[in-house]
Amino acid sequence: MRLRLDGIFLPLVTPFLDDGALDLVSFEANLDSYAGEDLAGCLVLGSTGEAASLEGEEKLTLVRAARRRAGDRILLVGTGLESTGATISLTRRVADLGADAALVLTPHYYKSQMTLDVLRRHFEAVADASPIPVLLYSVPQFTGLPFPTALAASLAGHPKVVGMKESGGDVALLGRIAAAAPPPFAVLCGSAPVLYPALCVGAAGGVLAVACCAPRLVAALYRAFEKGDHPGARRLQGILTPLATAVSIHGIAGLKAAMDLGARRGGSVRAPLLPVAAALREELRPLLERAEAAV
């Protein structure tokens, strides 16, 4: 059966205790709180989940917990590491734990050497070895590498490569990739301020950090678009954008603060990240209230 990648996916945060220890209780409570929301699935070990700060066994613990709590929803797991071999190894481990697909980040430490051919060979090797479907992951604000349209189109022909998360916020690029890649390859928007225009140019859905604190608003926007209610989708985008922008300015700490203001548990960030100031929390409160009142 083909993996359906249309809809809204949550890139789950990883809550930590004040001493930096993994707060698994809060992680599981958050997953339970999303059970009644109109979501396609969730992503564990993404950028929003502070994957770069997690130890190997912590990653596997989170995947196990997410699989237990996710029910029949799709579970995506970030497995992209700097070496091809390590990426393959982690992808196989999470497949054994029940992941439905792997999200593979562009290797980027040796940026100048990440040529089109190097990246193509890397992604093809991972896909060849993966027991589960693979999604490409482009997030140039972290990697410093824009994802070439030609590379996405080429990799879309691989039987294991089923889609891509494009988080650069470049709607034109997302549209070019969606047009160039043969169906059923699915492009998912990773930037909430451009969700509506991304859907208009061919995105199948989104993997959006702000959905962790405002899942109903994001899901309502997607459903409005799906039903052809463009005025409604544009109205909801106008409410979503300032919240997403305010959260993203302060990164993971801002998102976790927004979750703590609501009914969910953001928890602490892991050092060297710092929590946000109390003033920002008060700036977020009316934006969250507006988001809740919109749907």
VENHUKA-V779655 format. One record per helix or strand of 2 or more residues. SS is the DSSP state (A for helix, B for strand). FROM is the first residue (numbers start at 1). TO is the last residue. If there is no record, write none. Layout:
# VENHUKA-V779655
ss->SS from->FROM to->TO
ss->SS from->FROM to->TO
This chain:
# VENHUKA-V779655
ss->B from->7 to->11
ss->A from->24 to->33
ss->B from->41 to->44
ss->A from->51 to->53
ss->A from->56 to->70
ss->B from->74 to->78
ss->A from->84 to->96
ss->B from->101 to->105
ss->A from->111 to->113
ss->A from->116 to->129
ss->B from->133 to->138
ss->A from->140 to->143
ss->A from->149 to->155
ss->B from->161 to->166
ss->A from->171 to->180
ss->B from->186 to->189
ss->A from->192 to->200
ss->B from->205 to->207
ss->A from->209 to->212
ss->A from->215 to->226
ss->A from->230 to->249
ss->A from->251 to->261
ss->A from->278 to->293
